[in-house]
Amino acid sequence: MIYKQVMPLNKFFIVTLVLLVVVSYSLLLPVRIVVSPDGKLTGNLVQILDNKLNVSDSFVLDNQLDFNAIDYLGYLLTGQVIRYLHPLNKESLHQLEWVSLFSKRLKLEVECWCAEKTYPKQVDITLVTKHFESLESVYIPNVSVDNRRLAISGNSRAMYFLVAISSGRVGEGKKLTKYQVKEKKGYMSNVINNIYVEQSKH
């Protein structure tokens, strides 16, 4: 009778011990954020946004970044998301995953504009303009000029191809006048120039 009572207690103790080990492991080791597939690009901006899309934390990384697991758990519990931004890739939002707390890896699947490869295929200029607006308002203020220059080093041609394929003949761009299209292209060129320039602090 005593033997039968001891066995369930032993099983409970073992299960509890295993759970404690798993939780301790999960909280001690960092969670690695990996940018994929463009692992060769530098100057990737990763921001943690709360549920009102306010910035909680901001990081500049090359291919990967290690998050403190306790911080990552805090982000999960408060429903925060990751915003990814790079001049050559499309801006994107990514959900944090619970499984990453245990696997220790979160892959950010990003999409390249790849304008130099898709030219002369046209893209809605309103979509491209939004990308440049994000570069101006989010990327440039949060990434140092040295990192910005490295981010597009050897790829400045791709930025100008992006301007070239942006068109007022497709999508929402059809609603724009020729003057508005020209104005937006001029704006994009200015943003590209600003990537290379140290911004004055007010």
C-alpha positions as CSV (number, residue, x, y, z in Angstrom):
1,M,0.0,0.0,0.0
2,I,2.8,2.4,0.9
3,Y,4.7,1.4,-2.3
4,K,1.7,2.3,-4.5
5,Q,1.5,5.8,-2.9
6,V,5.3,6.4,-3.2
7,M,5.4,5.7,-7.0
8,P,3.0,8.5,-8.1
9,L,4.9,10.9,-5.9
10,N,8.2,9.8,-7.5
11,K,6.7,10.3,-11.0
12,F,5.3,13.7,-10.0
13,F,8.8,14.7,-8.6
14,I,10.5,13.6,-11.8
15,V,8.0,15.4,-14.1
16,T,8.4,18.6,-12.0
17,L,12.1,18.4,-12.1
18,V,12.2,18.0,-15.9
19,L,9.9,20.9,-16.3
20,L,12.1,23.1,-14.0
21,V,15.1,22.1,-16.1
22,V,13.4,22.9,-19.4
23,V,12.1,26.3,-18.0
24,S,15.6,27.1,-16.6
25,Y,17.2,26.2,-19.9
26,S,14.8,28.4,-21.8
27,L,15.4,31.4,-19.6
28,L,19.1,31.1,-19.3
29,L,20.0,30.8,-23.0
30,P,19.4,33.7,-25.4
31,V,16.9,33.6,-28.3
32,R,18.7,34.1,-31.6
33,I,16.9,36.3,-34.2
34,V,18.1,35.4,-37.8
35,V,17.4,37.4,-40.9
36,S,16.6,35.1,-43.9
37,P,17.4,34.7,-46.7
38,D,19.5,37.9,-47.0
39,G,22.2,36.9,-44.5
40,K,24.9,38.9,-46.3
41,L,23.2,42.3,-45.8
42,T,24.3,44.6,-43.0
43,G,22.5,47.4,-41.3
44,N,19.2,45.6,-40.7
45,L,16.9,47.5,-38.4
46,V,14.8,45.4,-36.0
47,Q,12.4,47.2,-33.7
48,I,10.1,45.8,-31.0
49,L,6.6,47.3,-31.2
50,D,3.9,47.2,-28.6
51,N,0.2,46.6,-29.4
52,K,-0.1,50.3,-30.2
53,L,2.9,50.1,-32.6
54,N,5.0,52.3,-30.3
55,V,8.7,51.3,-30.3
56,S,9.9,49.5,-27.2
57,D,13.4,48.6,-28.3
58,S,15.5,49.2,-31.4
59,F,18.4,47.2,-32.7
60,V,20.8,47.3,-35.7
61,L,22.2,44.0,-36.8
62,D,23.9,42.2,-39.6
63,N,22.6,38.7,-39.9
64,Q,21.6,37.8,-36.4
65,L,20.9,39.1,-32.9
66,D,20.7,37.4,-29.5
67,F,17.9,38.4,-27.3
68,N,17.9,37.9,-23.6
69,A,15.4,35.1,-23.0
70,I,13.7,36.9,-20.1
71,D,13.2,40.0,-22.3
72,Y,11.9,37.9,-25.1
73,L,9.4,36.3,-22.7
74,G,8.3,39.8,-21.6
75,Y,7.7,40.7,-25.3
76,L,5.6,37.6,-25.7
77,L,3.5,38.2,-22.7
78,T,2.8,41.7,-23.7
79,G,1.9,40.9,-27.3
80,Q,4.7,42.8,-28.9
81,V,5.8,42.3,-32.6
82,I,9.0,42.9,-34.6
83,R,9.3,45.5,-37.3
84,Y,12.0,44.8,-39.9
85,L,13.4,47.5,-42.2
86,H,16.3,47.7,-44.7
87,P,16.7,49.9,-47.8
88,L,17.0,46.9,-50.1
89,N,14.2,44.8,-48.6
90,K,10.5,45.3,-48.0
91,E,9.4,46.5,-44.6
92,S,7.7,43.7,-42.7
93,L,6.1,42.9,-39.3
94,H,6.8,39.5,-37.6
95,Q,5.0,37.8,-34.8
96,L,7.1,36.6,-31.9
97,E,6.7,32.8,-31.4
98,W,6.5,30.9,-28.2
99,V,8.2,27.9,-29.7
100,S,11.3,30.1,-30.3
101,L,11.7,30.5,-26.5
102,F,12.5,26.8,-26.4
103,S,14.1,26.3,-29.9
104,K,16.2,29.4,-29.3
105,R,15.8,30.6,-32.8
106,L,13.4,32.9,-34.6
107,K,13.8,33.3,-38.4
108,L,12.7,36.6,-40.0
109,E,11.7,35.8,-43.5
110,V,12.2,39.0,-45.5
111,E,11.5,39.9,-49.1
112,C,13.9,41.7,-51.4
113,W,12.7,44.5,-53.7
114,C,15.3,43.2,-56.2
115,A,14.5,46.0,-58.6
116,E,17.8,45.5,-60.6
117,K,16.7,42.0,-61.4
118,T,13.0,42.6,-62.2
119,Y,13.6,45.8,-64.3
120,P,11.7,46.9,-66.4
121,K,8.7,45.4,-64.7
122,Q,6.8,48.2,-63.1
123,V,5.7,48.6,-59.5
124,D,3.0,50.8,-58.0
125,I,4.7,54.0,-57.1
126,T,2.5,54.5,-54.0
127,L,3.9,51.3,-52.5
128,V,7.5,52.2,-53.3
129,T,6.9,55.7,-51.8
130,K,5.7,54.2,-48.5
131,H,9.0,52.3,-48.4
132,F,11.0,55.5,-48.8
133,E,8.9,57.2,-46.2
134,S,9.7,54.5,-43.7
135,L,13.4,54.9,-44.6
136,E,13.2,58.6,-44.0
137,S,11.1,58.5,-40.8
138,V,12.3,55.3,-39.2
139,Y,15.5,53.9,-40.7
140,I,17.6,56.9,-41.1
141,P,17.0,58.4,-37.6
142,N,17.7,55.0,-36.0
143,V,20.7,53.7,-37.9
144,S,24.1,55.5,-37.9
145,V,25.4,57.0,-41.1
146,D,28.3,54.4,-41.1
147,N,25.9,51.5,-40.9
148,R,23.6,53.1,-43.5
149,R,26.4,53.4,-45.9
150,L,27.5,49.8,-45.3
151,A,23.9,48.6,-45.7
152,I,23.8,49.6,-49.4
153,S,27.5,49.4,-50.1
154,G,27.9,47.9,-53.6
155,N,24.1,48.0,-54.0
156,S,23.3,51.7,-54.6
157,R,22.4,50.8,-58.2
158,A,19.6,48.7,-56.8
159,M,18.1,51.7,-55.0
160,Y,18.0,53.8,-58.2
161,F,16.5,50.8,-60.1
162,L,13.8,50.8,-57.4
163,V,13.0,54.5,-58.3
164,A,13.1,53.6,-62.0
165,I,10.5,50.8,-61.8
166,S,8.1,52.8,-59.6
167,S,5.3,53.8,-61.9
168,G,2.1,55.8,-62.0
169,R,0.7,53.3,-64.6
170,V,-0.1,50.5,-62.2
171,G,-2.2,50.1,-59.0
172,E,-3.0,53.2,-57.0
173,G,-0.4,55.0,-58.9
174,K,-2.9,55.5,-61.8
175,K,-4.7,58.1,-59.7
176,L,-1.7,60.3,-59.7
177,T,-0.9,63.1,-62.2
178,K,2.4,63.1,-64.1
179,Y,3.6,66.0,-61.9
180,Q,2.8,64.0,-58.7
181,V,4.7,61.0,-60.1
182,K,7.7,63.1,-60.9
183,E,7.6,64.7,-57.5
184,K,7.5,61.4,-55.7
185,K,10.5,60.1,-57.8
186,G,12.4,63.3,-56.8
187,Y,11.5,62.6,-53.1
188,M,12.9,59.1,-53.4
189,S,16.2,60.3,-54.8
190,N,16.5,62.7,-52.0
191,V,16.0,59.9,-49.4
192,I,18.7,57.9,-51.1
193,N,21.1,60.8,-50.8
194,N,20.2,61.2,-47.1
195,I,21.2,57.6,-46.4
196,Y,24.8,58.7,-47.1
197,V,24.6,61.9,-45.1
198,E,25.0,62.5,-41.3
199,Q,21.7,63.9,-40.1
200,S,21.7,67.0,-37.9
201,K,20.3,66.6,-34.4
202,H,17.7,69.1,-33.3
